[in-house]
Amino acid sequence: MRYLVTGGAGFIGSNIVDALLAAGHEVRVIDNFSTGKRANLNPRAELLEADMTNFDAIHPFFVGVDGVFHTAALARIPFSIEHPIESAQANIMGTLNVLVAARDAKVRRLVYSASSSAYGSQPELPYRPDMCPNPLNPYAMQKYVGELVAEEFFRFYGLETVSLRYFNVYGPRMADEGAYVTVISVFRRQKKAGQPLTIHGDGEQTRDFTHVSDVVRANIMAMESPNVGKGEVLNVGTGSRYSINQIAAMIGGPTVHEAARFGEARDSLADISLTTERIGWEPKMKFEDGLNDLLSV
Ligand SMILES: NC(=O)c1ccc[n+]([C@@H]2O[C@H](COP(=O)([O-])OP(=O)(O)OC[C@H]3O[C@@H](n4cnc5c(N)ncnc54)[C@H](O)[C@@H]3O)[C@@H](O)[C@H]2O)c1
């Protein structure tokens, strides 16, 4: 198969590219290296260095492509608050451009990297895709709009789409600055530098941390499964959560407390039963193992 990965030089996109190439597929990548790194990009992938907000530049590159993994986004919450236009242009208009280009090229299916941030705060845990979205910041809203547009492209144009809502992804190549600097990245850096681990708020906030290898498998299963393609929204998380205090204790060493962050959910936890039912996916990486792997590098 010939696949196109938008954002193929980013954290998650580059891991998808590697897995596709290892499985013997041809891979094309669109990336403008705004947050992605050249070092992440597999040299066996065919690169179009372009901005997805430039429709004419990306449109021809979709011809002959069987499936698209749309991971490119400006995935930074503070950036989306400070630069609402630029952020919406990339995350909403960029997604629309990618969908139109895929539709025109008669691509069979597009798997959209959605975000658990669409849930925001909910009255109960765990989060299920049938709950009413409650985005708490511009980035979360934009990612949610992308899901709606992807679903619309199936209804209006017959382009098969699936949205995967990732829950706090961590693993090799994860960002060490920005909104998705998971606390894990920050703690790892602080531990290496011999500094105390910084905890925002009381540290009892919890997150469902998902290893990138599991996210990659979910993408490929969503691309290949005969049971999805109609704009479904599926959670990609583990179904277990850890508090920031627990992670600090696992890493060890002194801690310091700072003010809680504004615009972020208190808890996140995925109900993955629909994902398992539809595409047969379950996470494999245990958090303790994934964390130890990262800390050993
Ligand atoms: N990392 C997480 O925990 C997480 C959680 C939920 C959802 N997501 C979603 O997963 C996707 C990938 O996230 P990531 O953590 O790998 O981020 P990342 O920043 O590492 O990767 C995004 C990639 O997209 C590229 N890009 C950005 N704007 C572009 C544009 N206008 N044109 C072309 N390329 C562009 C960047 O250069 C980068 O390579 C994003 O859509 C993000 O919203 C990530």
The ligand as an SDF file (V2000), in Angstrom:
LIG
                    3D

 44 48  0  0  0  0  0  0  0  0999 V2000
    1.2490   13.8460   21.9090 N   0  0  0  0  0  0  0  0  0  0  0  0
    0.0830   13.6830   22.5170 C   0  0  0  0  0  0  0  0  0  0  0  0
    0.0110   13.3570   23.7130 O   0  0  0  0  0  0  0  0  0  0  0  0
   -1.1900   13.8710   21.7450 C   0  0  0  0  0  0  0  0  0  0  0  0
   -2.4080   13.6640   22.4140 C   0  0  0  0  0  0  0  0  0  0  0  0
   -3.5970   13.8390   21.7240 C   0  0  0  0  0  0  0  0  0  0  0  0
   -3.5830   14.1590   20.3730 C   0  0  0  0  0  0  0  0  0  0  0  0
   -2.3830   14.3790   19.7460 N   0  0  0  0  0  0  0  0  0  0  0  0
   -2.4200   14.7100   18.3150 C   0  0  0  0  0  0  0  0  0  0  0  0
   -1.5210   13.8510   17.6400 O   0  0  0  0  0  0  0  0  0  0  0  0
   -0.9430   14.5200   16.5290 C   0  0  0  0  0  0  0  0  0  0  0  0
    0.5690   14.4240   16.5770 C   0  0  0  0  0  0  0  0  0  0  0  0
    1.0330   15.0310   17.7860 O   0  0  0  0  0  0  0  0  0  0  0  0
    2.5580   15.0050   18.2010 P   0  0  0  0  0  0  0  0  0  0  0  0
    2.6180   14.9420   19.6750 O   0  0  0  0  0  0  0  0  0  0  0  0
    3.2670   13.9820   17.3850 O   0  0  0  0  0  0  0  0  0  0  0  0
    2.9870   16.4880   17.7640 O   0  0  0  0  0  0  0  0  0  0  0  0
    4.2890   16.9790   16.9800 P   0  0  0  0  0  0  0  0  0  0  0  0
    4.3070   18.4600   17.1440 O   0  0  0  0  0  0  0  0  0  0  0  0
    5.4740   16.2000   17.4230 O   0  0  0  0  0  0  0  0  0  0  0  0
    3.9760   16.6030   15.4690 O   0  0  0  0  0  0  0  0  0  0  0  0
    3.1780   17.3970   14.6110 C   0  0  0  0  0  0  0  0  0  0  0  0
    3.8610   17.4470   13.2570 C   0  0  0  0  0  0  0  0  0  0  0  0
    3.0460   18.2020   12.3570 O   0  0  0  0  0  0  0  0  0  0  0  0
    3.8880   19.1170   11.6480 C   0  0  0  0  0  0  0  0  0  0  0  0
    3.0610   20.2650   11.2600 N   0  0  0  0  0  0  0  0  0  0  0  0
    2.4800   21.1630   12.0980 C   0  0  0  0  0  0  0  0  0  0  0  0
    1.8250   22.0990   11.3920 N   0  0  0  0  0  0  0  0  0  0  0  0
    1.9900   21.7820   10.0880 C   0  0  0  0  0  0  0  0  0  0  0  0
    1.5650   22.3750    8.8810 C   0  0  0  0  0  0  0  0  0  0  0  0
    0.8180   23.5010    8.8750 N   0  0  0  0  0  0  0  0  0  0  0  0
    1.9050   21.7950    7.7120 N   0  0  0  0  0  0  0  0  0  0  0  0
    2.6710   20.6790    7.7100 C   0  0  0  0  0  0  0  0  0  0  0  0
    3.1120   20.0670    8.8210 N   0  0  0  0  0  0  0  0  0  0  0  0
    2.7730   20.6180    9.9890 C   0  0  0  0  0  0  0  0  0  0  0  0
    4.9870   19.4680   12.6150 C   0  0  0  0  0  0  0  0  0  0  0  0
    6.1490   19.9820   12.0060 O   0  0  0  0  0  0  0  0  0  0  0  0
    5.2380   18.1270   13.2880 C   0  0  0  0  0  0  0  0  0  0  0  0
    6.1710   17.3440   12.5800 O   0  0  0  0  0  0  0  0  0  0  0  0
   -1.4670   15.9580   16.5740 C   0  0  0  0  0  0  0  0  0  0  0  0
   -2.5500   16.0340   15.6720 O   0  0  0  0  0  0  0  0  0  0  0  0
   -1.9510   16.1210   17.9980 C   0  0  0  0  0  0  0  0  0  0  0  0
   -2.9970   17.0530   18.0750 O   0  0  0  0  0  0  0  0  0  0  0  0
   -1.1960   14.2380   20.4070 C   0  0  0  0  0  0  0  0  0  0  0  0
  1  2  1  0
  2  3  2  0
  2  4  1  0
  4  5  1  0
  4 44  2  0
  5  6  2  0
  6  7  1  0
  7  8  2  0
  8  9  1  0
  8 44  1  0
  9 10  1  0
  9 42  1  0
 10 11  1  0
 11 12  1  0
 11 40  1  0
 12 13  1  0
 13 14  1  0
 14 15  2  0
 14 16  1  0
 14 17  1  0
 17 18  1  0
 18 19  2  0
 18 20  1  0
 18 21  1  0
 21 22  1  0
 22 23  1  0
 23 24  1  0
 23 38  1  0
 24 25  1  0
 25 26  1  0
 25 36  1  0
 26 27  1  0
 26 35  1  0
 27 28  2  0
 28 29  1  0
 29 30  1  0
 29 35  2  0
 30 31  1  0
 30 32  2  0
 32 33  1  0
 33 34  2  0
 34 35  1  0
 36 37  1  0
 36 38  1  0
 38 39  1  0
 40 41  1  0
 40 42  1  0
 42 43  1  0
M  CHG  2   8   1  16  -1
M  END
$$$$
